[in-house]
Amino acid sequence: MTLQSVSLVIAGSGGAGVVTAGSLLLEAAANAGWYALMSRSSGPQIRGGEAAAMLRFATEPIMSHDDSYHLLMAIDWENITRFAAEIPLAADSLIVGDPAHGNAPAGLLSAKPRETGLPMSEIAGKIENGRPNMVALGAIAAMIGLPKEAMQTVVEKNLKRKGQGAIDASMEAFHAGVAAAADLPSIPKLPTASASAEERWSITGNEATGLGVIRGGVRFVAAYPITPATEILEWLAPSLAKVGGVLVQAEDELASINQIIGASYGGVPSMTATSGPGLSLMIESLGLAVAAEVPLVVVDVMRVGPSTGIATKSEQSDLNIAVYGLHGDAPHIVVAANSVSDCLFTTQWAVHLAEAMQTPALVLTDQALGQSRAVIPRPAELAFIGQRETAKTAVEGERYKRYAVTASGVSPMAIPGTPGLTHTADGLEHNEFGTPSSQSSDHQAQMEKRLRKITQFNYGDHWAEITDSDNGPGDIAIITWGSSTGPAREALQRFSDSGGRARLISVRLIAPVQPEKMAAALEGISRAMVVEQSHSGQFYRMLRAFYDLPKETLAMHQAGPLGFGPARILEQLNSWSA
């Protein structure tokens, strides 16, 4: 069934309350029984500057943003043309701006949308402590069919600490916006949501990542703030304390990775979170963790690169460094979340994998997932709890072999200070006891051990999410990963609604590769497209290197910050089925 939804953008300068307005709308939508998704876009400034909140509302779970927006509500026009490419409009879209700030810039009018005015600042000025963003909220709520009662509840909750005066002023401005909306052109409205017993969460990808870390058993976090990963740390700081954990803000990324190596070596499951530039600094120490077989989790919330790039925008271009960046042969785990909700599952799973195999696990998300807020069904409780094989007592008459060559590749790991289990753990190659060794036989044995433990591990069906159209898989596949999964899912649903048949393969386990499982997933598939958000097609090239893809495989990739809309993927599906 085609998803019924309404999409809108609220834009304005720093201090206009754009993101606040979007957050209030999303929370009110959840109270009204709708599902919602909100992403945000801003410039690289530390404070102030232009901002935009992109929202989509529906009566069913939302997979991605739509191909265009029904409404652009501009509180003012400051630098809005910087977002023009990120705010696709259509001929039936509506632009509403404040006449006090002039007309919409020409850069927004290429699709010839409708345009009208709403004197937000004038209306707000007639109300003591009135704010234009609350006028805008009232107009939007009336235009999309959001019940006023839902917004009342949200405003009272969020402004309670500011006192009743602030609540009264905000609601007066809100109702003035509702009244003013009667004179505005119409956009699609959503039907009133039916009551549901299903519990729903309002959560960002970064918050879900933090929750996954705690549920997985992590109790020590060291990290250095970096956009767009900082919210993980902000969420974890008080949340870790509630479960007896500790978060330390390190002086830089080098310190943070080495601190979690030390904590994990001491027996406490540990993690850090960063973005591309920070991951680059951590690479040498990640190699140390591989060699010393110390479990840890590193979350990389990817952004546009290279170098500083565009810190506030999204891109899937850290794949190569995550998989290949460590020097030498350094087998490790790389997993990727494919939705806001999946950030919880994938991160919790990563803790389990790291602890079970005593190796670093890298988790890839990105700005489009991490800083987006979604109203989702409550995620299921997961059984994945990080647990390592621990040596607790010495065997009489035997010297402890920390790196014993075992069939599984995993050796019991002793807590430092345990009587009789003293051992060396550093970056030098070593023998089974941990004693540094330059002998080729020791190097070969340890290399095979480190590789064996991650290639023989049973990852089950979690390596990928495989979804067939309602009509069956047919002979077409969409292969994707990460945040590109959302638009691919919606494209598949639209294709299915029109009678099309295809399969979606969203890869969660990036490394180690799973050729046998991919071969099974591609059985009967003769055409495939690989969808990703990177300029060079990193994911496509990795797939070509390790998997037997269909002869007719299309690489569909582009750089950030522009992501894919469902329509572009659907267009290719339709061309193949014609």
C-alpha positions in Angstrom: 0.0 0.0 0.0 1.3 3.4 -0.9 2.5 5.4 2.1 0.3 8.4 2.8 2.4 11.2 4.1 3.0 14.9 4.2 6.5 16.5 4.0 7.6 20.0 5.0 10.6 22.1 5.8 10.9 24.9 8.4 13.8 27.2 7.6 15.3 30.3 9.1 18.4 32.0 10.6 20.1 31.1 13.8 17.9 32.1 16.8 14.7 31.7 14.8 13.9 28.5 16.6 13.7 26.3 13.5 15.0 23.1 15.0 13.0 23.7 18.2 9.8 24.1 16.1 10.5 20.9 14.2 11.2 19.0 17.4 7.9 20.2 18.9 6.0 19.2 15.8 7.5 15.8 15.8 6.7 15.2 19.4 3.1 16.4 18.9 2.8 14.1 15.9 3.8 11.2 18.1 1.2 12.2 20.7 -1.4 12.3 17.9 -0.6 8.7 16.9 1.4 9.5 13.8 4.9 8.4 12.8 7.4 11.0 11.9 11.0 11.6 10.7 13.0 14.8 11.2 16.4 15.6 9.7 18.2 18.8 10.1 20.6 20.8 7.9 22.8 23.6 8.9 26.0 25.4 7.9 29.4 24.7 9.4 29.2 27.5 12.0 29.6 26.8 15.7 26.7 29.0 16.7 24.0 30.8 14.7 23.7 30.8 11.0 21.1 29.3 8.8 19.2 26.1 9.6 16.5 23.9 8.3 14.3 21.2 9.8 13.0 18.6 7.3 10.0 16.6 8.4 7.8 13.9 7.1 4.6 12.7 8.9 2.6 9.5 8.1 0.1 7.2 9.7 2.5 4.2 9.1 6.3 3.8 9.9 8.5 6.0 7.7 11.5 4.7 5.9 13.0 7.9 4.4 12.2 11.4 3.3 10.0 11.8 0.2 11.3 13.0 -3.2 9.9 16.5 -2.7 8.3 18.7 0.0 4.7 19.8 0.1 5.5 22.9 2.2 8.4 25.2 2.9 7.7 27.5 5.8 10.4 30.1 6.0 10.6 32.2 9.1 13.1 34.3 7.2 15.3 33.8 4.1 18.8 34.1 5.5 21.1 32.0 3.4 18.3 29.6 2.5 19.7 29.2 -1.0 22.5 27.2 0.6 19.8 24.6 1.2 18.1 24.8 -2.2 19.4 21.5 -3.5 18.4 19.8 -0.2 14.9 21.1 -0.4 13.4 19.7 -3.6 10.1 21.4 -4.5 7.5 20.5 -7.1 4.9 22.5 -9.0 2.3 21.8 -6.4 4.6 22.6 -3.4 3.8 25.7 -1.4 6.3 28.3 -0.1 5.1 30.4 2.8 7.3 33.3 3.8 7.1 36.3 6.1 6.5 39.4 3.9 8.6 41.4 6.3 11.6 39.6 4.9 10.7 39.9 1.2 10.0 37.2 -1.3 11.5 33.8 -1.8 14.9 33.8 -3.5 14.9 32.8 -7.1 17.0 29.7 -6.3 13.9 28.1 -4.7 11.6 28.8 -7.6 13.0 26.6 -10.4 10.2 24.1 -10.0 7.6 27.0 -10.1 6.0 26.2 -6.8 3.1 28.2 -5.3 4.1 31.1 -3.1 2.2 33.1 -0.5 2.8 35.2 2.6 2.2 34.8 6.3 3.1 37.8 8.5 4.6 35.7 11.3 6.7 38.5 12.9 3.7 41.0 12.8 1.3 38.5 14.4 3.9 37.5 17.0 4.6 41.2 17.7 1.0 41.7 18.9 1.5 39.1 21.6 3.6 39.8 24.6 6.6 37.5 24.3 5.2 36.1 21.2 7.5 34.3 18.8 7.2 33.9 15.0 8.2 30.2 15.2 5.1 29.4 17.3 3.0 31.3 14.8 4.5 29.1 12.1 3.8 26.0 14.2 0.1 26.9 14.5 -0.2 27.4 10.7 1.6 24.1 10.0 -0.5 22.1 12.4 -3.7 23.5 10.9 -2.5 22.8 7.3 -1.5 19.2 7.9 -4.4 18.2 10.2 -2.4 17.9 13.5 -4.8 18.2 16.4 -4.3 21.3 18.5 -4.6 19.3 21.7 -1.4 17.3 20.8 0.6 20.6 20.4 -0.9 22.0 23.7 0.5 18.9 25.6 3.9 19.3 24.0 4.2 23.0 24.7 3.2 22.6 28.3 5.7 19.8 28.8 8.7 21.5 27.1 8.1 25.1 28.5 7.2 24.1 32.0 10.6 25.2 33.4 10.1 28.6 31.8 6.8 29.2 33.7 3.2 29.6 32.8 3.8 33.0 31.2 6.0 31.4 28.5 3.4 28.6 27.9 0.5 31.1 27.6 2.5 33.3 25.2 3.5 30.3 23.0 0.0 28.9 22.9 -1.5 32.3 22.0 1.0 32.6 19.1 0.2 29.1 18.1 -3.6 29.7 18.0 -3.0 32.9 16.1 -1.1 30.8 13.5 -3.9 28.3 13.4 -6.4 31.1 12.6 -4.1 32.6 10.0 -3.8 29.3 8.2 -7.5 29.6 7.1 -6.3 32.1 4.5 -3.4 30.0 3.2 -3.6 27.6 0.1 -4.0 24.0 1.0 -1.5 21.1 1.2 -2.2 17.5 1.8 -3.6 16.6 5.3 -3.2 13.4 7.1 -6.2 11.5 8.5 -6.6 11.4 12.2 -4.6 8.5 13.6 -6.6 5.7 15.2 -5.8 4.7 18.7 -3.0 2.2 19.0 -1.7 0.1 21.9 1.7 -0.1 20.3 4.3 1.8 22.3 6.3 4.3 20.2 9.6 6.0 20.8 10.9 9.4 19.7 14.6 8.8 19.3 17.6 9.9 17.2 20.2 7.6 15.7 22.8 8.8 18.1 20.6 8.2 21.1 19.8 4.7 19.8 23.5 4.1 19.4 24.1 5.1 23.0 21.3 2.8 24.2 22.7 -0.1 22.2 26.1 0.4 23.8 24.7 0.3 27.3 22.4 -2.7 26.6 25.4 -4.5 25.1 27.3 -4.2 28.4 29.6 -1.3 27.8 30.5 0.5 31.1 33.4 2.7 30.1 33.4 5.4 27.4 36.2 7.8 26.5 35.8 10.2 23.7 36.5 13.6 22.3 33.6 15.7 21.0 33.2 15.9 17.2 30.3 16.7 14.9 28.1 14.8 14.2 28.9 12.2 16.9 28.9 14.4 20.0 25.2 13.7 20.9 26.1 10.1 21.5 28.4 11.2 24.3 26.0 13.8 25.6 23.3 11.1 25.9 25.7 8.5 27.4 27.2 10.8 30.1 24.1 10.7 32.4 22.8 7.4 31.2 26.1 5.4 31.9 26.1 6.8 35.4 22.7 5.3 36.0 24.1 1.8 35.4 27.3 2.3 37.2 29.4 3.2 34.2 31.8 6.1 33.5 32.3 8.5 30.6 35.6 10.5 30.3 36.0 13.4 27.9 39.5 12.8 26.7 41.9 15.5 25.5 41.8 14.2 21.9 41.0 11.2 19.8 44.4 9.5 20.4 43.8 9.6 24.2 40.3 8.3 23.9 41.1 5.2 21.9 44.1 4.4 24.1 42.0 4.9 27.3 39.3 2.4 26.1 42.0 -0.1 25.2 43.3 0.2 28.8 39.9 -0.1 30.3 39.0 -3.1 28.2 42.3 -4.8 28.9 41.3 -4.3 32.6 38.1 -6.2 32.0 35.5 -3.5 31.4 33.7 -3.5 28.0 34.5 -0.1 26.4 33.8 2.1 23.5 34.4 5.5 21.8 32.5 7.5 19.3 33.9 9.8 16.6 33.6 10.9 13.0 36.0 10.5 10.0 38.8 12.8 11.1 38.9 11.3 14.6 38.9 7.7 13.1 41.9 8.6 11.1 43.8 9.5 14.3 42.7 6.2 16.0 44.0 3.9 13.3 47.4 3.0 14.8 45.8 2.2 18.1 43.1 0.1 16.5 46.0 -2.0 15.1 47.3 -2.4 18.6 43.9 -3.7 19.8 43.9 -6.2 16.9 47.4 -7.4 17.8 46.8 -7.5 21.5 43.3 -9.0 21.0 41.6 -6.4 23.1 37.8 -6.1 22.5 36.4 -2.6 22.0 33.8 -0.7 19.9 34.4 2.4 17.9 31.4 4.2 16.4 32.0 6.4 13.4 29.2 8.8 12.6 30.3 9.6 9.1 30.2 13.1 7.5 31.3 14.6 4.3 35.1 14.4 3.7 37.9 14.5 3.0 39.7 16.3 5.9 37.3 18.7 7.7 34.9 18.4 4.7 31.4 19.5 5.6 31.0 18.6 9.3 27.3 19.0 9.4 26.4 17.0 6.3 26.1 13.3 5.6 28.1 10.9 3.4 29.0 7.2 3.3 32.6 7.7 2.4 34.5 6.2 5.4 33.9 2.7 4.2 37.4 2.3 2.8 39.3 3.5 5.9 37.1 1.4 8.1 37.7 -1.8 6.2 41.2 -1.2 4.8 42.7 1.6 6.9 44.7 -0.4 9.4 48.3 -1.1 8.3 49.4 -4.7 8.0 46.9 -7.6 7.9 44.7 -6.6 10.8 41.4 -8.6 10.8 38.6 -6.8 12.6 34.8 -6.3 12.5 33.0 -3.6 10.6 29.2 -3.3 10.8 26.7 -0.7 9.6 23.3 0.4 10.9 20.7 0.8 8.2 18.0 3.0 10.0 17.5 5.1 13.1 16.1 2.1 14.9 18.8 -0.2 13.7 21.4 2.0 15.3 20.3 0.3 18.6 20.5 -3.2 17.2 23.7 -2.9 15.3 25.6 -1.2 18.1 24.5 -3.7 20.7 25.4 -6.5 18.3 28.8 -4.9 17.8 29.5 -5.1 21.5 28.6 -8.7 21.5 30.8 -9.4 18.5 33.8 -7.5 19.9 33.7 -9.2 23.3 33.0 -12.7 21.9 35.9 -12.5 19.4 38.2 -10.2 21.4 38.8 -7.8 18.6 37.8 -4.2 17.7 34.4 -3.7 16.1 33.8 -0.6 14.1 30.2 0.6 13.8 29.4 2.9 10.8 26.4 5.3 11.0 26.3 8.8 9.5 24.9 12.2 10.0 21.7 11.3 8.2 21.0 8.6 10.8 22.7 10.0 13.8 21.2 13.4 13.9 17.8 12.5 12.6 14.9 12.0 15.0 12.2 9.5 14.3 9.0 8.3 15.8 9.3 4.5 15.7 7.7 1.4 17.1 9.5 0.4 20.3 12.5 -1.8 19.4 12.5 -5.3 20.6 14.6 -6.3 23.6 17.8 -8.1 22.3 19.7 -11.0 23.8 23.1 -9.8 22.7 25.2 -9.1 25.7 28.9 -8.7 25.4 30.7 -11.6 27.1 34.3 -12.6 26.6 35.9 -15.9 27.4 37.9 -15.2 30.6 40.7 -17.1 32.2 40.1 -16.9 36.0 42.6 -19.4 37.5 46.0 -20.7 36.5 46.4 -24.4 35.6 48.8 -26.1 37.9 52.1 -26.8 36.3 51.3 -24.9 33.1 52.4 -21.4 32.0 49.5 -19.3 31.0 49.1 -19.0 27.2 47.2 -15.7 26.6 47.4 -16.2 22.9 47.0 -20.0 22.7 46.3 -21.2 19.2 42.8 -22.6 19.4 40.4 -24.1 16.9 38.1 -21.1 17.3 40.9 -18.6 17.3 39.7 -17.2 20.6 41.9 -17.7 23.7 40.8 -17.1 27.4 41.7 -13.5 28.4 42.8 -13.0 31.9 42.1 -9.9 34.0 45.5 -8.2 34.9 46.6 -9.1 38.4 45.1 -12.5 38.4 47.6 -14.8 40.2 49.4 -17.1 37.8 48.0 -15.4 34.7 50.6 -12.7 34.1 51.1 -11.9 30.4 52.3 -9.3 28.0 49.9 -7.5 25.7 51.4 -5.0 23.3 51.7 -4.3 19.6 54.7 -6.5 19.0 54.2 -9.9 17.3 54.4 -12.6 19.9 54.1 -16.3 20.6 51.3 -18.0 22.5 52.6 -16.7 25.8 52.6 -13.1 24.6 56.4 -13.0 24.6 57.6 -10.8 21.6 58.8 -12.9 18.8 60.3 -12.3 15.3 60.0 -15.9 14.2 58.0 -16.5 11.0 56.2 -19.5 12.5 54.9 -17.4 15.4 53.7 -14.6 13.1 52.0 -17.1 10.8 50.3 -18.9 13.6 49.0 -15.6 15.2 47.9 -14.2 11.9 45.9 -17.3 11.1 44.4 -17.3 14.6 43.3 -13.6 14.4 41.7 -14.2 11.0 40.1 -17.5 11.9 38.2 -16.2 14.9 36.3 -13.7 12.8 35.8 -15.8 9.6 34.6 -18.9 11.5 32.2 -17.0 13.7 28.5 -17.7 13.2 26.9 -14.3 12.4 23.5 -15.9 11.6 21.0 -14.0 9.5 22.1 -10.6 11.0 24.7 -10.1 8.3 22.1 -8.4 6.1 18.4 -7.5 6.0 16.8 -9.1 3.0 13.3 -7.9 1.9 11.3 -9.2 -1.0 8.5 -7.2 -2.7 5.0 -8.4 -1.9 5.0 -10.2 -5.3 8.2 -12.1 -4.7 11.9 -11.3 -5.5 11.8 -11.6 -9.3 15.2 -11.3 -10.9 16.1 -7.8 -9.7 18.1 -6.8 -6.6 18.9 -3.5 -4.9 22.1 -3.9 -2.8 22.7 -1.1 -0.4 23.9 -0.3 3.1 23.5 2.3 5.9 21.3 5.3 5.4 20.8 4.6 1.7 18.6 1.7 2.8 15.6 3.9 3.7 14.9 5.3 0.2 15.7 1.9 -1.3 13.0 0.4 0.9 10.4 2.9 -0.1 11.3 2.5 -3.8 10.9 -1.3 -3.4 7.4 -0.7 -1.8 6.3 1.6 -4.6 7.6 -0.9 -7.1 5.7 -3.7 -5.4 2.5 -1.6 -5.3 2.6 -1.3 -9.1 3.1 -5.1 -9.5 6.9 -5.1 -9.7 9.1 -7.9 -8.2 12.5 -7.3 -6.7 14.7 -8.0 -3.7 16.4 -5.6 -1.3 19.7 -6.6 0.3 20.9 -4.2 3.0 24.3 -5.3 4.1 24.9 -4.9 7.9 28.1 -6.9 8.3 30.6 -5.1 6.0 33.6 -7.1 7.2 34.4 -9.9 7.2 32.6 -10.6 3.9 30.1 -13.3 3.6 30.4 -14.7 0.0 28.3 -17.8 0.6 25.4 -15.9 2.1 25.5 -13.3 -0.6 25.5 -16.0 -3.2 22.3 -17.4 -1.7 20.7 -14.0 -1.5 21.5 -13.4 -5.2 20.2 -16.8 -6.4 17.9 -16.2 -9.3 19.0 -12.5 -9.6 20.2 -11.4 -13.1 20.2 -7.6 -12.6 21.3 -5.6 -9.6 21.9 -2.0 -8.6 24.3 -0.9 -5.9 23.0 2.2 -4.1 25.3 4.3 -1.9 26.2 7.9 -1.0 29.9 8.2 -1.9 31.6 9.9 -4.8 33.8 7.0 -5.8 31.4 4.2 -5.3 33.4 2.6 -2.5 30.7 0.1 -1.6 30.3 -1.0 -5.2 34.0 -1.5 -5.6 34.2 -3.6 -2.4 31.3 -5.8 -3.6 33.0 -6.3 -6.9 36.2 -7.3 -5.2 34.7 -10.0 -2.9 31.3 -11.1 -4.3 30.1 -12.6 -7.5 27.6 -10.0 -8.6 25.2 -10.4 -11.5 26.7 -9.6 -14.9 24.3 -6.6 -15.3 25.1 -4.6 -12.1 24.6 -0.9 -12.1 26.6 1.4 -9.7 24.4 4.1 -8.5 26.4 6.5 -6.3 26.8 10.2 -5.6 28.6 12.3 -3.1 27.0 13.9 -0.1 25.3 15.9 1.2 22.6 15.1 -1.3 21.1 11.7 -0.6 18.9 9.5 -2.8 15.2 9.9 -3.1 13.0 6.8 -3.7 12.0 8.1 -7.2 15.5 7.8 -8.7 15.8 4.2 -7.5 12.2 3.4 -8.6 13.0 4.8 -12.1 15.7 2.3 -12.6 13.5 -0.5 -11.3 10.7 0.5 -13.7 13.2 0.7 -16.6 14.3 -2.9 -16.0 10.7 -4.2 -15.7 9.4 -2.4 -18.8 
